[in-house]
Amino acid sequence: MTRQPDAPRHVVASPGDADTVIRRLIRDGWVARDGFALPDPAWDVTGNRLVLHGRITDAETLQLAVLAAARGAGVVAICDAESMLGRALVDDLSRLGPVRQGATPEANDGGGNAVADLVPEQRALLDRLAAGDTIAAAAAAEFLSLRTANRRIAEARALFGVRTTREAVLAYLRQRGPN
């Protein structure tokens, strides 16, 4: 059985950014649909290459977007990623896989340097994880709650375009270079 590529998950700040992302996804063969309610009664819609888009304004819409992503649909959500609702959205979507924030091109695989986009908290956590600390120990050493540390690491995974924390640490070390 061939593995389907992960459905795209984007959180953008403006309708213009959403349009940019949606146009790119349509060019790549995705079918865009306004709103986050799925019409298909089948649970897994991964093979449909459906991307749902819209504005996240309340907890109910957030839940619909996360449910659609869990069922295999792509999601382009317009929401301030720094708001409480936006942080919850990014956190929930990150549990399913990488979340792209903004309308930037898809991956940081080759030429881009994601290390430059990390906030100091993320760098400190990744340094401690690279040194062998657990996430809990790294969080305590950086005076962060475990929840905040997990959220910062999830954001770093999304930034590097990887699924696991181990892969994020390795990508960080590769891009950071010798210290």
SEMAR-228646 format. One record per residue: residue number from 0; residue in one letter; x, y, z of N, C-alpha, C, O in turn. Coordinates in Angstrom, 3 decimals. Each point is the difference from the previous one (the first is absolute). Example, Ala and Ser with C-alpha at 12.3 -4.5 7.8 and 13.67 -1.06 7.14 Angstrom:
# SEMAR-228646
<0, 'A', <13.190, -5.690, 7.800>, <-0.890, 1.190, 0.000>, <0.900, 1.200, 0.000>, <1.036, -0.019, 0.665>>,
<1, 'S', <-1.386, 1.069, -1.385>, <0.820, 1.190, 0.060>, <-0.770, 1.090, 0.730>, <0.509, 1.108, 0.169>>,
END
This chain:
# SEMAR-228646
<0, 'M', <0.843, -1.175, 0.000>, <-0.843, 1.175, 0.000>, <0.889, 1.241, 0.000>, <0.892, 0.115, 0.841>>,
<1, 'T', <-1.120, 0.816, -1.773>, <0.781, 1.227, -0.025>, <-0.566, 0.998, 0.985>, <-1.213, 0.174, 0.120>>,
<2, 'R', <2.124, 0.475, 0.582>, <-0.391, 0.974, 1.011>, <-0.368, 1.312, -0.675>, <0.745, 0.512, -0.835>>,
<3, 'Q', <-1.897, 0.023, 1.203>, <-0.424, 1.296, -0.520>, <0.860, 1.088, 0.637>, <0.349, -0.110, 1.176>>,
<4, 'P', <0.000, 1.154, -1.920>, <0.726, 1.104, 0.621>, <-0.897, 0.696, 1.024>, <-1.224, 0.001, -0.129>>,
<5, 'D', <1.847, 0.585, 1.137>, <-0.772, 0.713, 1.012>, <-0.815, 1.107, -0.637>, <0.467, 0.693, -0.904>>,
<6, 'A', <-1.687, -0.535, 1.385>, <-0.827, 1.105, -0.457>, <0.607, 1.298, 0.516>, <0.517, 0.039, 1.116>>,
<7, 'P', <-0.572, 1.013, -1.909>, <0.579, 1.271, 0.437>, <-0.798, 0.606, 1.148>, <-1.229, -0.068, 0.022>>,
<8, 'R', <1.936, 0.656, 0.919>, <-0.618, 0.704, 1.121>, <0.675, 1.363, 0.104>, <1.192, 0.090, 0.295>>,
<9, 'H', <-1.956, 0.960, -0.537>, <0.527, 1.369, 0.009>, <-0.830, 0.861, 0.934>, <-1.227, -0.094, 0.026>>,
<10, 'V', <1.912, 0.937, 0.742>, <-0.661, 1.033, 0.790>, <0.589, 1.320, -0.484>, <1.199, 0.245, 0.126>>,
<11, 'V', <-2.068, 0.604, -0.686>, <0.451, 1.261, -0.581>, <-0.739, 1.159, 0.666>, <-1.053, -0.186, 0.610>>,
<12, 'A', <1.623, 1.381, -0.739>, <-0.546, 1.160, 0.698>, <-1.069, 0.754, -0.785>, <-0.841, 0.675, 0.592>>,
<13, 'S', <0.867, -0.786, -1.928>, <-0.921, 0.829, -0.784>, <-0.630, -0.801, -1.139>, <0.522, -1.036, -0.413>>,
<14, 'P', <-1.663, 1.541, -0.089>, <-0.619, -0.644, -1.162>, <0.925, -0.003, -1.226>, <-0.035, -0.939, -0.796>>,
<15, 'G', <0.857, 1.981, 0.639>, <0.945, 0.042, -1.122>, <1.016, -1.129, 0.080>, <0.321, -0.629, -1.008>>,
<16, 'D', <0.193, 0.371, 2.236>, <0.928, -1.118, 0.187>, <-0.700, -1.324, -0.299>, <0.580, -0.897, -0.611>>,
<17, 'A', <-1.841, 0.787, 1.053>, <-0.758, -1.225, -0.256>, <-0.165, -0.218, -1.501>, <0.157, -1.120, -0.486>>,
<18, 'D', <-0.474, 2.187, -0.253>, <-0.151, -0.120, -1.455>, <1.291, -0.485, -0.651>, <-0.033, -0.840, -0.899>>,
<19, 'T', <1.171, 1.370, 1.351>, <1.301, -0.412, -0.547>, <0.219, -1.496, 0.216>, <0.389, -0.718, -0.921>>,
<20, 'V', <-0.641, 0.258, 2.140>, <0.194, -1.415, 0.326>, <-0.973, -0.869, -0.785>, <0.386, -1.032, -0.548>>,
<21, 'I', <-1.645, 1.449, 0.493>, <-1.026, -0.792, -0.692>, <0.308, -0.101, -1.495>, <-0.150, -1.069, -0.591>>,
<22, 'R', <0.578, 2.168, -0.019>, <0.368, -0.054, -1.428>, <1.130, -1.004, -0.230>, <-0.032, -0.765, -0.963>>,
<23, 'R', <1.028, 0.770, 1.847>, <1.123, -0.934, -0.123>, <-0.495, -1.443, 0.147>, <0.428, -0.882, -0.744>>,
<24, 'L', <-1.321, 0.645, 1.694>, <-0.517, -1.357, 0.208>, <-0.852, -0.464, -1.180>, <0.073, -1.163, -0.396>>,
<25, 'I', <-0.867, 2.049, -0.157>, <-0.816, -0.345, -1.172>, <0.912, -0.376, -1.166>, <-0.276, -0.961, -0.718>>,
<26, 'R', <1.367, 1.717, 0.527>, <0.975, -0.339, -1.049>, <0.588, -1.389, 0.227>, <0.344, -0.698, -0.954>>,
<27, 'D', <-0.228, 0.301, 2.221>, <0.556, -1.313, 0.337>, <-1.055, -1.114, -0.018>, <0.297, -1.133, 0.378>>,
<28, 'G', <-1.523, 1.444, -0.812>, <-1.015, -1.035, -0.159>, <-1.000, -0.133, 1.145>, <-0.787, -0.946, 0.017>>,
<29, 'W', <0.801, 1.864, 0.927>, <-0.971, -0.037, 1.092>, <-1.281, 0.693, -0.425>, <0.025, 0.906, -0.833>>,
<30, 'V', <-1.151, -1.334, 1.407>, <-1.297, 0.617, -0.265>, <-0.356, 0.846, 1.217>, <-0.115, -0.518, 1.110>>,
<31, 'A', <-0.059, 1.823, -1.321>, <-0.281, 0.914, 1.105>, <-1.494, 0.132, 0.231>, <-0.795, 0.009, -0.940>>,
<32, 'R', <0.429, 0.094, 2.222>, <-1.409, 0.158, 0.368>, <-0.083, 0.923, 1.203>, <0.744, -0.168, 0.965>>,
<33, 'D', <-1.643, 1.141, -1.016>, <-0.172, 0.966, 1.079>, <-0.706, -0.655, 1.186>, <-0.968, -0.739, -0.184>>,
<34, 'G', <1.444, 1.004, 1.388>, <-0.595, -0.544, 1.220>, <0.694, -1.285, 0.419>, <0.725, -0.606, -0.789>>,
<35, 'F', <-0.946, 0.194, 2.025>, <0.710, -1.157, 0.543>, <-0.870, -1.236, 0.216>, <0.494, -1.024, 0.472>>,
<36, 'A', <-1.786, 1.104, -0.810>, <-0.867, -1.174, 0.135>, <0.226, -0.921, -1.203>, <-0.014, 0.445, -1.148>>,
<37, 'L', <0.220, -1.715, 1.428>, <0.233, -0.967, -1.076>, <-1.321, -0.595, -0.472>, <-0.785, -0.490, 0.811>>,
<38, 'P', <0.533, 0.530, -2.125>, <-1.255, -0.550, -0.517>, <0.045, -1.518, -0.123>, <-1.043, -0.654, 0.008>>,
<39, 'D', <2.236, 0.092, -0.120>, <0.170, -1.431, -0.236>, <-0.270, -0.789, 1.280>, <0.616, 0.280, 1.028>>,
<40, 'P', <-1.529, -1.266, -1.068>, <-0.291, -0.768, 1.217>, <1.137, -0.959, 0.387>, <0.087, -0.418, 1.154>>,
<41, 'A', <0.779, 0.071, -2.105>, <1.114, -0.898, 0.326>, <0.947, 0.719, 0.956>, <0.237, 1.201, -0.133>>,
<42, 'W', <0.305, -1.949, 1.103>, <0.892, 0.628, 0.982>, <1.287, 0.487, -0.663>, <0.371, 1.165, 0.150>>,
<43, 'D', <0.309, -2.041, -0.879>, <1.296, 0.348, -0.582>, <-0.198, 0.618, -1.380>, <-0.442, -0.670, -0.933>>,
<44, 'V', <0.772, 1.952, 0.814>, <-0.147, 0.691, -1.282>, <1.370, 0.323, -0.609>, <0.109, 0.859, -0.875>>,
<45, 'T', <0.928, -1.550, 1.342>, <1.364, 0.271, -0.440>, <0.136, -0.059, -1.522>, <0.637, 0.871, -0.592>>,
<46, 'G', <-1.215, -1.866, -0.038>, <0.148, -0.178, -1.443>, <-0.721, 1.041, -0.834>, <0.248, 0.096, -1.202>>,
<47, 'N', <-1.131, 0.683, 1.801>, <-0.783, 0.993, -0.746>, <0.792, 1.256, -0.350>, <-0.435, 0.787, -0.840>>,
<48, 'R', <1.590, -0.589, 1.471>, <0.825, 1.205, -0.205>, <-0.848, 1.260, 0.143>, <0.029, 0.898, -0.842>>,
<49, 'L', <-0.772, -0.866, 1.923>, <-0.895, 1.109, 0.303>, <0.673, 0.915, 1.011>, <0.515, -0.464, 1.018>>,
<50, 'V', <-0.518, 1.760, -1.294>, <0.533, 0.975, 0.951>, <-1.125, 0.972, 0.362>, <-0.591, 0.646, -0.865>>,
<51, 'L', <0.317, -0.563, 2.157>, <-1.053, 0.877, 0.500>, <0.635, 1.278, 0.516>, <1.102, -0.020, 0.547>>,
<52, 'H', <-1.803, 1.130, -0.724>, <0.581, 1.275, 0.430>, <-1.065, 0.916, 0.564>, <-1.182, -0.107, -0.327>>,
<53, 'G', <1.630, 1.009, 1.184>, <-0.903, 0.980, 0.589>, <0.624, 0.669, 1.206>, <1.142, -0.279, 0.364>>,
<54, 'R', <-1.905, 1.162, 0.246>, <0.454, 0.762, 1.164>, <-0.397, -0.730, 1.283>, <-1.122, -0.488, 0.129>>,
<55, 'I', <2.055, 0.423, 0.808>, <-0.269, -0.595, 1.317>, <-0.383, 1.137, 0.934>, <0.833, 0.840, 0.341>>,
<56, 'T', <-2.100, -0.816, 0.073>, <-0.482, 1.097, 0.845>, <-0.463, -0.462, 1.376>, <-0.179, 0.810, 0.910>>,
<57, 'D', <-0.014, -2.120, -0.767>, <-0.486, -0.507, 1.288>, <0.449, -1.443, 0.190>, <0.552, -0.619, -0.909>>,
<58, 'A', <-0.798, 0.095, 2.105>, <0.441, -1.355, 0.342>, <-0.683, -1.058, -0.872>, <0.603, -1.026, -0.313>>,
<59, 'E', <-1.841, 1.267, -0.074>, <-0.723, -0.980, -0.823>, <0.639, -0.136, -1.390>, <0.168, -1.110, -0.505>>,
<60, 'T', <0.182, 2.237, -0.101>, <0.656, -0.033, -1.307>, <1.376, -0.648, 0.118>, <0.417, -0.753, -0.880>>,
<61, 'L', <0.284, 1.052, 1.974>, <1.302, -0.619, 0.249>, <-0.146, -1.519, 0.049>, <0.791, -0.721, -0.607>>,
<62, 'Q', <-1.796, 0.236, 1.325>, <-0.223, -1.449, 0.103>, <-0.310, -0.616, -1.357>, <0.478, -1.094, -0.302>>,
<63, 'L', <-1.268, 1.775, -0.519>, <-0.311, -0.510, -1.340>, <1.266, -0.093, -0.853>, <0.192, -0.976, -0.725>>,
<64, 'A', <0.675, 1.994, 0.814>, <1.240, -0.003, -0.782>, <0.909, -1.142, 0.433>, <0.572, -0.687, -0.846>>,
<65, 'V', <-0.432, 0.476, 2.142>, <0.867, -1.071, 0.504>, <-0.586, -1.364, -0.371>, <0.742, -0.907, -0.377>>,
<66, 'L', <-2.050, 0.755, 0.481>, <-0.648, -1.259, -0.379>, <0.205, -0.283, -1.487>, <0.278, -1.136, -0.385>>,
<67, 'A', <-0.414, 2.157, -0.443>, <0.214, -0.177, -1.447>, <1.438, -0.449, -0.260>, <0.233, -0.895, -0.813>>,
<68, 'A', <0.725, 1.508, 1.498>, <1.405, -0.388, -0.173>, <0.234, -1.426, 0.485>, <0.749, -0.751, -0.626>>,
<69, 'A', <-1.378, 0.372, 1.732>, <0.142, -1.363, 0.520>, <-0.585, -1.024, -0.965>, <0.464, -1.139, -0.054>>,
<70, 'R', <-1.472, 1.536, -0.703>, <-0.622, -0.904, -0.973>, <0.756, -0.039, -1.329>, <-0.369, -0.753, -0.900>>,
<71, 'G', <1.428, 1.565, 0.774>, <0.833, -0.073, -1.187>, <-0.143, 1.145, -0.975>, <0.645, -0.001, -1.048>>,
<72, 'A', <-1.476, 0.983, 1.369>, <-0.139, 1.161, -0.885>, <1.124, 0.986, 0.271>, <0.520, 0.069, 1.114>>,
<73, 'G', <-0.153, 0.684, -2.124>, <0.918, 1.105, 0.199>, <-0.754, 1.157, 0.627>, <-1.217, 0.109, -0.154>>,
<74, 'V', <1.930, 0.755, 0.860>, <-0.626, 1.123, 0.691>, <0.830, 1.252, -0.234>, <1.220, -0.006, 0.167>>,
<75, 'V', <-1.904, 1.088, -0.560>, <0.617, 1.322, -0.051>, <-0.882, 0.892, 0.874>, <-1.093, 0.400, -0.400>>,
<76, 'A', <1.592, -0.097, 1.604>, <-0.781, 0.741, 0.983>, <0.517, 1.425, 0.125>, <1.200, 0.229, 0.150>>,
<77, 'I', <-2.119, 0.723, -0.216>, <0.354, 1.402, 0.203>, <-0.212, 0.310, 1.474>, <-1.125, -0.008, 0.500>>,
<78, 'C', <2.237, 0.281, 0.186>, <-0.074, 0.218, 1.444>, <1.322, 0.599, 0.457>, <1.053, -0.362, -0.524>>,
<79, 'D', <-1.091, 1.260, 1.478>, <1.226, 0.543, 0.578>, <0.638, -1.092, 0.850>, <-0.545, -0.384, 1.035>>,
<80, 'A', <1.706, -0.120, -1.473>, <0.659, -1.115, 0.682>, <0.451, 0.359, 1.403>, <0.291, -0.893, 0.796>>,
<81, 'E', <-0.226, 2.178, -0.471>, <0.426, 0.415, 1.339>, <-1.165, 0.191, 0.957>, <0.216, 0.158, 1.202>>,
<82, 'S', <-1.440, -0.169, -1.702>, <-1.162, 0.112, 0.880>, <-0.201, -1.328, 0.734>, <0.587, -1.018, -0.365>>,
<83, 'M', <-1.423, 1.045, 1.401>, <-0.264, -1.225, 0.760>, <-0.615, -1.063, -0.918>, <0.389, -1.167, 0.051>>,
<84, 'L', <-1.333, 1.568, -0.874>, <-0.642, -0.920, -0.937>, <1.020, -0.522, -1.010>, <0.007, -1.189, -0.318>>,
<85, 'G', <0.851, 2.072, -0.184>, <1.019, -0.394, -0.970>, <1.011, -0.969, 0.577>, <0.389, -0.962, -0.663>>,
<86, 'R', <0.043, 1.206, 1.898>, <0.957, -0.915, 0.644>, <-0.633, -1.375, 0.195>, <0.648, -1.027, -0.203>>,
<87, 'A', <-1.917, 1.018, 0.598>, <-0.701, -1.277, 0.176>, <-0.109, -0.739, -1.332>, <0.174, -1.218, -0.056>>,
<88, 'L', <-0.462, 1.958, -1.013>, <-0.116, -0.605, -1.329>, <1.326, -0.600, -0.445>, <0.050, -1.151, -0.432>>,
<89, 'V', <1.022, 1.928, 0.537>, <1.322, -0.493, -0.409>, <0.393, -1.202, 0.849>, <0.540, -0.978, -0.518>>,
<90, 'D', <-0.809, 1.047, 1.812>, <0.330, -1.102, 0.912>, <-0.749, -1.277, -0.404>, <0.600, -1.071, -0.095>>,
<91, 'D', <-1.916, 1.192, -0.143>, <-0.799, -1.178, -0.366>, <0.405, -0.557, -1.365>, <0.134, -1.213, -0.163>>,
<92, 'L', <0.060, 2.095, -0.814>, <0.390, -0.473, -1.331>, <1.392, -0.615, 0.018>, <0.273, -0.936, -0.751>>,
<93, 'S', <0.614, 1.455, 1.604>, <1.369, -0.531, 0.083>, <0.021, -1.444, 0.486>, <0.942, -0.741, -0.280>>,
<94, 'R', <-1.962, 0.351, 0.996>, <-0.079, -1.403, 0.443>, <-0.220, -0.951, -1.168>, <0.277, -1.196, 0.099>>,
<95, 'L', <-0.780, 1.739, -1.210>, <-0.273, -0.812, -1.180>, <1.168, -0.010, -0.984>, <0.091, -0.885, -0.852>>,
<96, 'G', <0.782, 1.849, 0.968>, <1.133, 0.104, -0.913>, <0.438, 1.439, -0.127>, <-0.458, 0.861, 0.752>>,
<97, 'P', <1.346, -0.588, -1.703>, <0.531, 1.354, -0.147>, <-1.078, 1.018, -0.343>, <-0.916, -0.279, -0.773>>,
<98, 'V', <1.043, 1.460, 1.362>, <-0.909, 1.111, -0.277>, <0.834, 1.147, -0.538>, <0.954, 0.434, 0.645>>,
<99, 'R', <-1.305, 0.053, -1.810>, <0.695, 1.144, -0.587>, <-0.712, 1.264, 0.461>, <-1.229, 0.074, -0.018>>,
<100, 'Q', <2.002, 0.906, 0.425>, <-0.580, 1.272, 0.407>, <0.425, 1.059, -1.001>, <1.187, 0.173, -0.275>>,
<101, 'G', <-2.162, 0.528, -0.260>, <0.279, 1.009, -1.015>, <-0.116, -0.583, -1.393>, <-0.296, -1.182, -0.176>>,
<102, 'A', <0.535, 2.033, -0.812>, <-0.173, -0.409, -1.399>, <1.324, -0.363, -0.650>, <0.110, 0.026, -1.226>>,
<103, 'T', <0.899, -0.365, 2.023>, <1.307, -0.322, -0.551>, <-0.056, -1.315, -0.750>, <-0.870, -0.828, 0.272>>,
<104, 'P', <1.790, 0.616, -1.222>, <0.025, -1.265, -0.731>, <0.134, -1.188, 0.934>, <0.424, 0.123, 1.150>>,
<105, 'E', <-0.795, -1.263, -1.676>, <-0.205, -1.202, 0.785>, <1.097, -0.433, 0.951>, <-0.270, -0.091, 1.198>>,
<106, 'A', <1.457, -0.177, -1.629>, <0.911, -0.699, 0.893>, <1.277, 0.773, 0.242>, <0.415, 0.840, -0.799>>,
<107, 'N', <0.193, -1.154, 1.933>, <1.305, 0.527, 0.336>, <1.046, -1.073, -0.216>, <1.010, -0.024, 0.704>>,
<108, 'D', <-1.227, -0.859, -1.656>, <0.879, -1.148, -0.172>, <1.375, 0.396, -0.513>, <1.013, -0.418, 0.560>>,
<109, 'G', <-0.967, 1.200, -1.593>, <1.265, 0.196, -0.668>, <0.688, 1.282, 0.365>, <0.785, 0.045, 0.948>>,
<110, 'G', <-1.073, 1.011, -1.699>, <0.766, 1.207, 0.131>, <-0.307, 0.838, 1.221>, <0.890, 0.697, 0.489>>,
<111, 'G', <-2.108, -0.729, 0.029>, <-0.360, 0.878, 1.095>, <0.691, -0.369, 1.295>, <0.415, -1.143, 0.191>>,
<112, 'N', <-0.295, 2.120, 0.701>, <0.590, -0.256, 1.297>, <-1.046, 0.300, 1.053>, <-0.205, 1.158, 0.364>>,
<113, 'A', <-0.457, -2.191, 0.127>, <-1.063, 0.159, 0.981>, <0.549, 0.455, 1.346>, <-0.743, 0.564, 0.803>>,
<114, 'V', <2.022, -0.796, -0.539>, <0.581, 0.401, 1.286>, <-0.159, 1.509, 0.195>, <-0.237, 0.458, 1.118>>,
<115, 'A', <0.362, 0.301, -2.179>, <-0.130, 1.447, 0.091>, <-1.405, 0.415, 0.431>, <-0.179, 1.080, 0.562>>,
<116, 'D', <-0.818, -1.927, -0.818>, <-1.385, 0.318, 0.341>, <-0.388, -0.464, 1.406>, <-1.096, 0.311, 0.465>>,
<117, 'L', <1.969, -1.045, 0.214>, <-0.304, -0.477, 1.350>, <0.068, 1.145, 0.999>, <0.839, 0.893, -0.119>>,
<118, 'V', <-1.733, -0.929, 1.108>, <0.100, 0.966, 1.093>, <1.026, -0.531, 1.001>, <0.269, -1.201, 0.019>>,
<119, 'P', <0.307, 2.069, 0.808>, <1.035, -0.440, 0.936>, <-0.420, -1.182, 0.896>, <0.811, -0.879, 0.290>>,
<120, 'E', <-2.078, 0.865, 0.144>, <-0.482, -1.130, 0.812>, <0.147, -1.320, -0.745>, <0.428, -1.001, 0.575>>,
<121, 'Q', <-0.788, 1.004, -1.870>, <0.087, -1.224, -0.796>, <1.446, -0.439, -0.165>, <0.303, -1.189, 0.097>>,
<122, 'R', <0.596, 2.140, -0.348>, <1.419, -0.335, -0.128>, <0.523, -0.626, 1.293>, <0.697, -1.014, -0.027>>,
<123, 'A', <-1.044, 1.632, 1.160>, <0.474, -0.506, 1.290>, <-0.523, -1.409, 0.262>, <0.741, -0.867, 0.460>>,
<124, 'L', <-2.017, 0.644, -0.755>, <-0.577, -1.338, 0.200>, <0.683, -1.023, -0.906>, <0.356, -1.088, 0.451>>,
<125, 'L', <-0.173, 1.433, -1.730>, <0.629, -0.932, -0.931>, <1.455, -0.272, 0.377>, <0.480, -1.123, -0.153>>,
<126, 'D', <0.226, 2.146, 0.647>, <1.374, -0.218, 0.480>, <0.013, -1.000, 1.148>, <0.834, -0.905, 0.032>>,
<127, 'R', <-1.747, 1.064, 0.899>, <-0.056, -0.906, 1.160>, <-0.401, -1.414, -0.425>, <0.535, -0.977, 0.522>>,
<128, 'L', <-1.471, 0.862, -1.465>, <-0.387, -1.325, -0.492>, <1.175, -0.654, -0.728>, <0.222, -1.203, 0.130>>,
<129, 'A', <0.525, 1.996, -0.893>, <1.170, -0.534, -0.705>, <1.063, -0.487, 0.991>, <0.750, -0.932, -0.290>>,
<130, 'A', <-0.696, 1.578, 1.470>, <0.964, -0.395, 1.027>, <-0.470, -1.212, 0.796>, <0.732, -0.502, 0.851>>,
<131, 'G', <-1.954, 0.027, -1.122>, <-0.487, -1.209, 0.648>, <-1.065, 0.205, 1.051>, <-0.460, -0.972, 0.598>>,
<132, 'D', <0.052, 2.206, -0.352>, <-1.064, 0.247, 0.981>, <-1.341, -0.515, -0.521>, <-0.225, -0.075, -1.208>>,
<133, 'T', <-0.648, -0.273, 2.130>, <-1.386, -0.293, -0.365>, <-0.712, 1.335, -0.210>, <0.522, 1.051, 0.371>>,
<134, 'I', <-1.701, -1.093, -0.960>, <-0.761, 1.232, -0.184>, <-0.336, 0.610, 1.358>, <0.076, 1.217, 0.170>>,
<135, 'A', <-0.444, -2.052, 0.790>, <-0.342, 0.505, 1.337>, <1.208, 0.677, 0.646>, <-0.131, 1.074, 0.587>>,
<136, 'A', <1.302, -1.695, -0.692>, <1.212, 0.586, 0.593>, <0.378, 1.296, -0.714>, <0.395, 0.973, 0.642>>,
<137, 'A', <-0.516, -0.961, -1.965>, <0.314, 1.208, -0.763>, <-0.968, 1.124, 0.368>, <0.411, 1.150, 0.151>>,
<138, 'A', <-1.688, -1.480, -0.008>, <-1.001, 1.004, 0.375>, <0.321, 0.584, 1.371>, <-0.030, 1.217, 0.184>>,
<139, 'A', <0.335, -2.075, 0.766>, <0.317, 0.472, 1.352>, <1.245, 0.884, -0.009>, <0.030, 1.032, 0.670>>,
<140, 'A', <0.987, -1.423, -1.419>, <1.244, 0.768, -0.056>, <-0.215, 1.371, -0.639>, <0.708, 0.954, 0.322>>,
<141, 'E', <-1.673, -0.857, -1.218>, <-0.290, 1.265, -0.683>, <-1.148, 0.756, 0.664>, <-0.457, 1.017, -0.522>>,
<142, 'F', <-0.013, -1.508, 1.673>, <-1.077, 0.634, 0.766>, <-1.285, 0.124, -0.821>, <-0.674, 1.030, 0.022>>,
<143, 'L', <0.351, -2.107, -0.749>, <-1.218, -0.066, -0.793>, <-0.879, -1.114, 0.537>, <0.494, -0.973, 0.569>>,
<144, 'S', <-1.796, 1.119, -0.751>, <-0.879, -1.121, 0.336>, <0.207, -1.087, -1.053>, <0.441, 0.282, -1.114>>,
<145, 'L', <-0.758, -1.507, 1.469>, <0.140, -1.102, -0.945>, <-0.888, 0.236, -1.219>, <0.399, -0.300, -1.125>>,
<146, 'R', <-1.597, 0.832, 1.342>, <-0.918, 0.284, -1.111>, <0.611, 1.016, -0.971>, <-0.059, -0.189, -1.215>>,
<147, 'T', <0.642, 1.263, 1.751>, <0.620, 1.015, -0.852>, <1.188, -0.588, -0.758>, <0.182, 0.268, -1.188>>,
<148, 'A', <0.626, -1.071, 1.883>, <1.156, -0.624, -0.653>, <-0.464, -0.905, -1.142>, <0.574, 0.028, -1.089>>,
<149, 'N', <-1.607, -0.825, 1.336>, <-0.521, -0.881, -1.055>, <-0.535, 0.815, -1.172>, <0.177, -0.382, -1.157>>,
<150, 'R', <-0.829, 1.502, 1.453>, <-0.530, 0.853, -1.069>, <1.146, 0.610, -0.817>, <-0.066, 0.030, -1.228>>,
<151, 'R', <1.110, 0.453, 1.900>, <1.146, 0.590, -0.703>, <0.704, -1.047, -0.871>, <0.438, 0.298, -1.112>>,
<152, 'I', <-0.336, -1.513, 1.627>, <0.645, -1.068, -0.773>, <-0.882, -0.401, -1.183>, <0.510, -0.282, -1.084>>,
<153, 'A', <-1.823, 0.255, 1.285>, <-0.913, -0.306, -1.108>, <0.117, 1.065, -1.094>, <-0.025, -0.324, -1.187>>,
<154, 'E', <0.154, 1.597, 1.589>, <0.178, 1.071, -0.978>, <1.321, -0.182, -0.753>, <0.072, 0.242, -1.205>>,
<155, 'A', <0.970, -0.670, 1.921>, <1.297, -0.239, -0.646>, <-0.099, -1.160, -0.989>, <0.569, 0.062, -1.090>>,
<156, 'R', <-1.295, -1.126, 1.469>, <-0.193, -1.125, -0.933>, <-0.674, 0.490, -1.270>, <0.405, -0.363, -1.105>>,
<157, 'A', <-1.434, 1.188, 1.261>, <-0.712, 0.527, -1.171>, <0.925, 0.873, -0.841>, <-0.030, -0.067, -1.229>>,
<158, 'L', <0.833, 0.866, 1.870>, <0.920, 0.875, -0.704>, <1.014, -0.797, -0.815>, <0.336, 0.377, -1.123>>,
<159, 'F', <0.149, -1.478, 1.693>, <0.959, -0.841, -0.715>, <-0.698, -0.958, -0.965>, <0.658, -0.629, -0.829>>,
<160, 'G', <-1.991, 0.515, 0.930>, <-0.745, -0.888, -0.891>, <0.222, -1.468, 0.314>, <0.049, -0.830, -0.909>>,
<161, 'V', <0.087, 0.496, 2.203>, <0.229, -1.383, 0.408>, <-1.105, -0.440, 0.947>, <-0.755, 0.824, 0.517>>,
<162, 'R', <0.667, -2.135, -0.294>, <-1.084, -0.537, 0.824>, <0.400, -0.258, 1.442>, <-0.844, 0.079, 0.893>>,
<163, 'T', <2.109, -0.385, -0.643>, <0.384, -0.383, 1.358>, <0.965, 1.020, 0.598>, <0.673, 0.743, -0.714>>,
<164, 'T', <-0.628, -0.732, 2.038>, <0.921, 0.891, 0.694>, <1.438, -0.374, -0.323>, <0.848, 0.877, -0.165>>,
<165, 'R', <-0.570, -2.157, 0.075>, <1.356, -0.450, -0.341>, <0.424, 0.567, -1.348>, <1.120, 0.490, -0.146>>,
<166, 'E', <-2.018, -0.557, -0.846>, <0.312, 0.550, -1.320>, <0.225, 1.512, 0.076>, <0.854, 0.541, -0.703>>,
<167, 'A', <-1.628, 0.139, 1.562>, <0.170, 1.452, 0.155>, <1.366, 0.318, 0.596>, <0.671, 0.929, -0.447>>,
<168, 'V', <-0.256, -1.699, 1.456>, <1.314, 0.220, 0.614>, <1.100, -0.232, -1.029>, <0.949, 0.780, -0.083>>,
<169, 'L', <-1.071, -1.849, -0.702>, <1.012, -0.290, -1.021>, <0.046, 1.102, -1.064>, <1.083, 0.419, -0.409>>,
<170, 'A', <-2.250, 0.050, -0.038>, <-0.049, 1.080, -0.993>, <0.599, 1.279, 0.583>, <0.716, 0.729, -0.686>>,
<171, 'Y', <-1.013, -0.468, 1.944>, <0.553, 1.173, 0.678>, <1.522, -0.073, 0.043>, <0.681, 0.970, -0.330>>,
<172, 'L', <-0.152, -2.112, 0.734>, <1.450, -0.163, 0.088>, <0.663, 0.134, -1.373>, <1.065, 0.606, -0.120>>,
<173, 'R', <-1.693, -1.172, -0.911>, <0.536, 0.100, -1.364>, <0.061, 1.449, -0.462>, <1.008, 0.453, -0.543>>,
<174, 'Q', <-2.106, 0.264, 0.768>, <-0.073, 1.380, -0.496>, <0.785, 0.969, 0.875>, <0.535, 0.994, -0.491>>,
<175, 'R', <-0.468, -1.283, 1.781>, <0.733, 0.883, 0.904>, <1.493, -0.070, -0.252>, <0.715, 0.995, 0.118>>,
<176, 'G', <-0.256, -2.188, -0.468>, <1.430, -0.184, -0.239>, <0.756, -0.152, 1.311>, <-0.613, -0.046, 1.067>>,
<177, 'P', <1.953, -0.033, -1.135>, <0.795, -0.179, 1.218>, <-0.100, 1.218, 0.896>, <-0.062, 1.137, -0.467>>,
<178, 'N', <0.046, -1.398, 1.755>, <-0.146, 1.084, 0.967>, <1.320, 0.477, 0.502>, <0.054, 0.913, 0.824>>,
END
